Amino acid sequence: MSLLPQLYSEFSEAEYWEKFFHKRGAKEFEWYGNYEELIDILHKYTKKQDTILHAGCGNSRLGVELQKIGYKSILNADVSQTVINQMSSQYPDAKFVCMDLLKTGMEGDSFTVVLDKGTLDALASEDNEESCQRAISYFREMDRMLKFGGRFICVSLLQSHVVRTVLSYFPNKHWMIKVIRCQQAEAKDAAKDQFVFPVFVVVCTKLKPMPKAIKVLEFCPDGDLLDQSERIFSEEALQNRIKSVQDFAMVAHKMTRVTVADDQFISLFDPSNPTSPKYSLYVTDRKRRVLKSMAVFIVTQGSETDWLFGTPAGREELATQANADRLIVVHLNRGHNFTNLETVQNELKPYIVNLRPSTLPENYIINFLSSGGELGQREVVYKGQSNFSGDFVVEDIKDDDGIVRRLIFLNRPNIIQSELNLDSKTVLPSCVHHIVMTSSLYCLDNQDSRTLIIGLGGGELVKYIRKLFPKMVVDVADIDEAMVKVAKDFFGFVTDERMHVHIADGLQLIEDSYKKGIKYDCIMFDVDSKDRSIGISCPPIPFISLDFLKIVQKCLTSSGLFILNLVARDIALKEDIKKRLETIFNFVHAFSILNEVNEVIICANDVNSVLITKSKNKVDKKNFKPKFRKAVENATNSVKFG
């Protein structure tokens, strides 16, 4: 018969513990660590002259061991008469008493320390009102028996409902609260290859009530560093801090035993700056039956947007290059300072070790890799807020190749909205899809034609068009006034008699143009979608509805082009968009960009606007107009023509 109850509620019942200890006999049963594993914390917060109540002692030797080293007054109490008889017989020099801890019947102010190891978790065994009230009754009784300046020291797993109950009582009574993680108490279970749920020691110090007293809440993530506690400023923040440790433990446990099917994402926060994660960890496993190697790759600041580091497929390729069955790719996030590579490694090591597969030998050395051993530099030039895109930053990334300026929307921090190489002499934009979109204009016979661009961003596409086609009249529309200001102030965008900017809704602008009979030689969509719930990030869904695309087609001249930057991870949606376009335009062709999600789709009313000749079943790159083909080929080899 199992010694564990079928229902958690049994943990709070005296009858269960009577049966438990009767069946188990006098064999020691230590919940959440023994004396040797808790000794450092106990000696820090207790003194040999303390009057101690060991509440819910069971058959733990904790009180006996403290008495052996000179603690003079320890009363070991438990609700089970069976275990009290067993322990009294085994340790006749120690004091044991059978007691209901909710109603002890003892005088108030009797103790300077109440020591609880697992008792609170047994009393508050379920997340319900009855369990909560039982814990509160327990707290009141311990409160009554403790002197001012005394401590309630509780060893617990701190399940969420237990934390809520603790924080609903003690801070409101003006007690100091310190939560310490005791990893030594977890090591025993880890050695047995069992699930290690974090063990915490909660130290609650009873103070005299004072008017307008500030609540004192502290968290210590490492019991070996008791003097390095974090000051926490709200009960909710403390609960979140505890939960983050518990969540990481669960994820780590899972990953030590199974192969990760897809990228597993883990955030690590710096308590001094908890607004955003300091590190983002991506765990990638190669398709192996047994994982026999592991490495960590620390990505240079600013390089996290690269395909190799910023996509699941790229990280899988990186794992192959690193010859690591498990690779952890580390992003260094903006808003934090990173001193050097060694400091970063030392900060990450305690977490990395917990993510190692169980198939690796104990003495396996985990290699830390990086690009040239440097962390790179990231400087925020400007912080702004948009009514449409939320918070954004303009930042300069410094590396050996110079300085690159970027526009980043913080709700999508690993996607570059615009980029400008401040040191480069070349006129080429950094985004390959912008090269393809711009080079498509060589298909127009009239180079001083009129082009409408929906979406400005930092103005990279518009500036490149103006550089290659100085006679072209360009109208660019962006609904976001903040983006127009950023493009002008930080990315060198200027307007003149041939470059017009409209702060307007692109949908409405095109509909108005249609009603007025205005025609364009080319219309481009390079506009970001703000809706993250769908499988497309460019353009917004209304821009690719069938009815609106028909209006776009009618706003083009007979030889005009419609050029769409399509970014869609939903394959079915992507194919549906292409089919819509094929029902409207006589020519539709998609250019895939190697290692990018972007596809540039060129649509034309007249096939001859784009091609010299067209074979029956396919479009070959030789068929495109020579100047367009040459411009793309000279700029990049990253485009699939046909």
Secondary structure, DSSP 8 states (H G I E B T S, - for coil): --SS-SSGGGGG-HHHHHHHHHHHTT----TT--HHHHHHHHHHH--TT-EEEEET-TT-SHHHHHHHTT--EEEEEES-HHHHHHHHHH-TTSEEEE--TTS----SS-EEEEEEESHHHHHT-SSSHHHHHHHHHHHHHHHHHEEEEEEEEEEE---HHHHHHHHHHTGGGT-EEEEEE-THHHHHHHHTT------EEEEEE-----TT----EEEES-TT-TT--EEE-SHHHHHHHHHHHHHHHHHHHHHHHS--SS-EEEEE-BTTBTTS-SEEEEEEE-S-SS---EEEEE--TT-TTSHHHHSHHHHHHHHHHTT-SEEEEEEE-TTS----HHHHHHHHHHHHHTTS-TTS-TT---EEEESTT---EEEEEEEEEETTTEEEEEEEEEETTEEEEEEEETTSTTSEEEEEESS------S-HHHHHHHHGGGG-S-TT-EEEEE--TTSHHHHHHHHH-TT-EEEEEES-HHHHHHHHHHS----BTTEEEEES-HHHHHHHHHHHT--EEEEEE------TTSSEEES-GGGG-HHHHHHHHHTEEEEEEEEEEEEES-HHHHHHHHHHHHHH-SEEEEEEETTSS-EEEEEESSGGGTBS---SS---GGGB-HHHHHHHHHH-S-EE--
